[in-house]
Amino acid sequence: MVRKRCCGLIEREPVCQRFIPDGINRCKVVELGIEELEAVRLKDLGSMDQGECAVTMGLSRATFQRILQSARIKIATALVEGQIIMIKGGNYMVKNRVFECQECGHTWEVEPCTEGGKHGYEIPCPKCNSMKKNKLAEDGVKHACGGGGHDHKHGGGCCGGH
């Protein structure tokens, strides 16, 4: 019996979930799993080595390699043959978000937001109740946590637009 593969950890859900070749009305669809897109993002856009990518996604190096190879074949096939790419499903979990309070320096984790859930900008520091905070990326980069007038359906807030 085949063992179930571990879930790949992803930073956030993709903003765009469909790519359609220009001028084509009907064609085959290639389904790219969300963890496959994350593998391509880390390796090809992030210029990380495969060992770093595997650790970032919480996978073995061999499993990461298989996911990346599958993704690259699907993307190449769609581009060469003019097929639609649908990004959905797969075997993944969204990582927790880490925040740092600008007032007291406290850091804490928050589970990934869901539709209608807390996006981050409206979550106060659990230690001092301040609303001034930064989202900490895995590489240590701090991102300002905005609120109010941002459009959170299109990439605003602290969760990348959920």
Order of alpha helices (4+ residues) and beta strands (2+ residues): beta-beta-beta-alpha-alpha-alpha-beta-beta-beta-beta-beta-beta
